[in-house]
Amino acid sequence: MYEKIDLIAGLDIGTTKTSVIVAERDRYTGEAQIIGVGSVPSAGLRKGLIVNFEQVVRSVSYALEDAESMTGIRADSVFVCFSGALTTSITSKGMVSLGSTPRQVTEIDIQRVIEASLSEISMPNNYCTVHTIPVTYSIDGQRGIDDPLGMTGVRLEVEVQSIMSPTATVQNVVNCAERAGVSVAGLVIKPLASALGVLSPGEISSGVAVIDIGGGTTGITIYVDGALKRLTVIQIGGDHITNDIARVLKVPIEVAEELKRYVSLGEDFDAYDEELEFMVQGKRGFCSAGQVHEVAYNRLEELFDDFIKKELRDVGSILLPSGIVLTGGVAKMKGITEMVSEVLNMPVRVANPLDSAKMPPGRNGSEYASLAGIIKYMNIIEKCPFKFIGPSITLTSTISSKRGRSYGEDVHGLRAIDFFKSVLNAIKRTFKELF
């Protein structure tokens, strides 16, 4: 029975917390059973970026130990999820001929057409692609094809979304995980993982936007007609609300965090005039709930009105029948659905992970959506190797001398890795300045 079980693990390095999820997957059925979630407060990150390497390494080590204490299993290989500050996505298209007479599309043809689309990308020297995602295929002008393998035609076209992050940011994430004692089997950008963790197939098919508001960043993932149309990361998150409260009320960050959790963002906040008491260095302080409400509301209104509304307008909110899905730690604030619905004039709901029932109590809320999404991502790329294509660079392991291998050599036996390598070679030829 043991031989049928495949252990898989994911690591989420966030600004506020660092978490590890461990699951057992039956190799025959493909079903993944979550057996443990480790989580500890993060240190060494600001606005989604690593600012103290050793502190992040310690956070990762503690999270791994916490997961091990729950499961009795030490993960030695993980898929790493990171917030991806300064991440953006770009669309490109490619076309290849299948010959003068119609024939069936092969995996080699899919590889060729994706390579052709990647050759059209103009990418800054200091950036790399974290994911290359085929959005839609066309055969002989027939559009809207999800999987062209085995179909017949003479011309194959593809539209892809390439999700790009600074190369140094990606490498630092890998270095931290490796220094903590685990090999990195793959990478997942956090907004994508969060979307996979909370969305139903029906929502993806109809059109939906997922807003993942974490401690240091906000990720926006937009699906239209079942395809990923945009992914963006904004460097504003819950920590900014806390910092604003601390500055306005002149209180420590810890006090501001507690005050933030009390208020509601709804206009009908019935405790608006209530006096709140707090302690600073043994002395009592007071403020009104209305003061905290106003600061928190103004910061979130800026986020949605000035930044997120633009992203939705560029795509076209009319194409999002399933509206807005909020997740992340800030999504737990009282009254946030009413506030966001008013600002964006769209239906809004707060989502916990689809697999929350399989996750430990207390570690299955909206702030753990990306963690659940890592497991979903790993299952998808095993079953559909062309769905998500990995990084465009080879990232060197910081402990390769101990393990005798480097990043990219172990992806839990995924057959997609051969394809990843072939696409990698094509990208190398196109973007030599990255290597």
N, C-alpha and C positions, 0 to 999 in steps of 0.2 A: 504494500500500500504506500510506503514511504516514497518509492521511486516515482509514483504518479504525482507527487506534490512538488511544486516549484515555488521556492521562496522569493518574493519580490519586495523591494523596499524603496521608499521615496523620502527625500530630505527637502524640507522647505525652509530656506534661509530668508527670514523676513526681518523688517526693521524692528518690530515689536517682540516677536517670538520666533524661536527656531524649533521646528517640529520634525519628527520622524514617524512614518507610517510603515507598518510591516504587515504583509498579507501572504497567505498561502493560496496558490492557484493550482487547480486540478488541470494537469496537462491534457487530459482527455476532453473535459468539458469546457475548459477555458474560464470557469467560474473562479473568482477571487474572493477569498474570505479574509476580511480584515481581522487580524488577531491582536493588534496593539498599536497605540499611538503614544509616542513620547513627546513632551513639550516642555520647554524652559524659556524664560525671558531672554531676549536677544541683547547682546552688547556689541559695540563696535561698528554699528551701521547707522547711517544718517541719510534720510531721503532715499532709501533703497540702495545706497552705495556703501561699500566697505571703507571705513575710515580708520579702523584699528584691526589689523590682521589677526593678531594673537587673541584678542577678545572674541572675535568671530569663531576662531578655531576652538576656543574653550566652549562657546555656546553650542557648537556642533557636537563636540565630544559629550557634553552633558545631556544633550537631547538623545544621542545614541545610547547612552547609559540608561536614561529614563525608559526608552523603548525596550531595552534589553531586560530591565527589571520587571517590566510588565509581561513580556513574552518568553523570557528565558532564552532568547535567540539573539546573537550578535550579528547585525547586518554588516557584511563586508563589501557589498556593492550596492550602489544606490543610483536612482535617477534624481537629479538635483533640480529643484524648482527655485527660481530667484525672481525678484520683483522687476528687474530689468529697467531701472531708471535710464532715461535717455533712449529708450527703445522706440522704434517706429516700424511701420510696414510700408512696402512699396509693391505696386502691381506691375507685372511684366507679362509679355505674351511670346509664344514660340510656335513655329510651324515646321513640319517635316513632310517629305513625300514618302508614300508607301510603295511607290512604283507606278508604272504606266497602266497597270491593270489592277483591279481591286483585289486585296488580300486581307487576311486577318491581322489585327494589331497584336504584336508580341510585347513582352516586357522590355526588350531591347528598344523597340519603337518608343515606348513611354519614356524610357531613359533618355533617348535622343531628343525628344520634343521638350522635355524639361531642361536639358542642357541648353537647347536653343533659346528657351525663355530666359535662362539665367545669364546668357551672354548679352542680353539687352539691358541688364541692370548697371546703373552707374552708382557705385558705392564709395563713400569716403574711405581714404586709406586706413583710417584707424577703426573701421567698423568691420563686422563679420555678420553673416546670416546665422541666426540661431535655429530658425525653422524655415524651410521652403515648403509651402502648402499649395498643391494643385487645387484651384478653385473650381474650374470646370473645363471639360474637354469638348472639342468639336471634331466631327468626322464628315468630310465633304460638305461642310456648311451646316450640318445638323448640330445645333448647339444644345447645351444643358446636359451633357453626358457626364455622369459621375465616374464611371469606370469603363474605359474603352477596350480593356483587354478582351480579345477574342472577337471583337466587332470587325466588320469588313468595310474597306474604303480605299481611297487612293491618297488622301491628304488628312493628316492628323494635326490638330492645333490644341494649345493649352493656354489657360490663363492661370498664373500663380501669384500667390502672396508671399513675399519674402520678408520675414521679420528680422530686423537688424538691431544689434546692440554694439556698443564699443568693445573692441577686442580685449582690451585690458580688463574691463569689467567682467567679461565672461571668464577670462583666464584666472582672475583673482577668486571667483566663486569656486572654480575647480580646485585651485590650490588650497583653499581653506578646507574643503571636504577631504582632499587627499592627506593634508597634514593631520587631520583629525583621525585618520586611520581607515578610511573607506575609499574604494576605487569608484570612479564616476563612470557609470554605464551609459549615461545620457543626460541631456538637459531639457528642461521644460520652462518656458517663460511663464511667469505667474498668472497674468491675465488669461492666457489660454487654458491653463490648468483649472483656474477657478470656473471658467465657462463650462468646461467639460464636467466639472464636479457638480454643477447645479442645474444644467439645462436638460430638459426632456427632448427627445427626437422631434416631437411636434413643434416645440418652440424654435428649435434650430431651423426646421423646415419652413416655418411661416415667416420668420424674421424677428430678431430680438437683439437688444443691447444689454450686455452684462457690465455693471459698474462695480468693480471690486475696490472698496475703500479700505486700505490698510493703514498702518501706523505712519509710514513715510511716503507712500505713493498711492495713486489711484490708477488702476488699470481699466481700460475700456476695450471691450471685445464686441464687435458688431457682426451679426450674421444676417444675410439677406438671401432669401430663397434657398436656404440650406447651405450656403457657402460663406466662408469667412471673408468679409469685405474690408475690415479695418481692425487694427490693433495698435493701441497707443498707451503710453504710460506718462502720467502727469506727476510731477514731484510735489504733490500736495496730499496730505493724509491726516489721520486723526491726531498725530503729534502736533500739527500746526494749530488745531483747535485748542489743544491743551496749552501750548505756548502762548497763544493769544489771551487765554483766560488768565494765565500766570502774569503776563505783562500788565493787563488792564487792572486786575485786582491786586497786583503786587504781592503774590503768594508763591510759595515753592511749587515746582512741577507736580510733586506728589499730591498736594492739596488741590491743585487745578484739575488733576485727573479725577479725583473723587467728586469734585463739584460738577464736572462734565457729565458724569454718569447719572447725576440726579435729575437734570433738567429734561424737559420734553421740547422737541422742535416744532410741535404743532402750534398753530395760532391760538387754539383754544386751551392753551396751557393754563389750567385752573389754579396753579400755585405760583403764578407770575409774581405776586407781591409778597410771597412768603420769605421770611428771613432765614438765611442759612448760616449755621455756625461752623467754624473750623478752628483748628489749633495750629499755631505757628510758634515753635520754640517755647512751648508751654504757655503761650498767651492766647486768649480767645480772640477770634476775629469774626466779623459778620459781613454778609453781603446779601443782596436780594436775589432770589431765583431768576428774576427778570434780567438782571445784569449778565448772568451766566448764559441765559437763553439768547440774549441779543448778540453776544460775542460769538457763540457757537453757530447761530443762525446765519450771521453775516459771512463767516468764513465759508460755510457750506454753500450759501447762495452764490458767493463768488466762484466757487469750484464748478457748480452746475451751470450758472448763467454765463460765465465768461469763457469757460473751457469746454465742458462736456456738450453744451448746446451747439457749439461750433462743429464738433465732431459729428453729431447727429444731423446737423443741417447739411454737411457735406455729403453724407450718405443719402439722406432723405428720410425723415421720420415716418413718412407715409408708408414706407416699405417695412415697417417694424410693427406688424399687428400684435405681436406678443408683448410689446412695450419694453419697459425697463425692469431688469432684475438686479436688485442690489445684494451684494454680499461683502464679506470682509468684516472686520471687527467694528467699524463705525456704523455698519448697517444695523447694529443692535441698539442704536440710540432711539429713544422713544420719539414717536412722531415723525420719523424721517420719511416714511412713505408719503404722508400727506404733504410735507414740505417739498419733496422732490417732484411729486405729481403737479403741484401748483406751479413750480418754476418751469418745468419742461412741458406741461400740458399734455401728459401722456400717462397711461396706466403704469403703476409701479407696484412691485412686490418685493419683499425680502425673502431670500432663499437660503435654506440650510443645504448641506450636501444631500444628494439623492440617496446616498448610502449611509445617511446619518444613523439609521437603525442598526447598522453593522459596526458602528464606531462606539468607543467607550463613552458613557455619560459624562458630560462636562467637556468633552473633546470632540463634539460632533455639531457644533454650532456654525454659524456663517463664517466665523473667522478661520474655520478649518476646511473651507470649500476647496481651496487649492490643493490641500493635502489629499483629499479624496480624488481630485482630478488627476493627480499623478498616476494613481492606479488605473484609472480609466484610460489615460494616455498610453500607458505601457501595454494594456490589452489591445488597444486599437492598432498600434504599430506592429504588433506581432501578427495580427490577423490581416492587416492591410498595409503592407510595407511601403506603398506609394502614397499613403495618406499624409504623413509628415516626414520630411527629410531633414536630417540632422545638420549640425554646424558645418560651416564652409571652411573651417580651419581645423588643423590638428593641434589639440591642446596637450602640452607636455605635462605629464604627471610629476608632482614635486617629490613623490616617494617611489618613483619607478625603480630606483636601485634596490629598494626593499622588496618590491613586488615582482620585479622582473618584467614589467609590462607598462604600457602607456595608455592614456585615454583613448578609447575607441576600440580596444581589443576584446572587451567583454561586454556584450549587450544582452546578457541572459539568453544567448543562443538565437537571437532574433535573426531571421534570414534577411531582414532588411539591410543588415550591415554591409553586405557585398554591394548592394545598390548604392548605399551611402558613399562607399569608397569610390565607386566609379563616377558618381556625380561630383564628389570632392575633387577628383583629378581634373574634371572638366572646369570646375570653378577655379582651380589653381592656375590652369592655363589662361583663364580670362582675367583673373585678378592677381597677377604675380606680385603686385606691390604689397599684398597682405602677408606674404610669406617670406 
